Amino acid sequence: MYRPLPDFLSLGQSSIHGVGLFANFAIKKDMTLGITHVYDERFENNYIRTPLGGFFNHSESPNCTIVKDGDFLKIKTIREIEP
């Protein structure tokens, strides 16, 4: 069965903006959570957004960052995250 998000993440109401990503389990620092965008010149801003990328919200005190890995943008934790 297709799962757009890893088992350790779920969607929930975000106090920042609409719907956001939430940890189902404790997540360690420096863990790559998945691909948020794929480079493709044919699309607006040259990227295709994945389901994971559609729910990545901005925060004044972030627990994740975006890292470039070739043609991919990935979300990576910058501190431990509790459920």
Buried (B, 14 or more C-beta within 10 A) or exposed (E): EEEEBEEBBEBEEBEEEEEBBBBEEEBEEEEEBBBBBBBEEEEEEEBBBBBBBEBBBEEEEEBBEEEEEEEBBBBBBEEEBEE
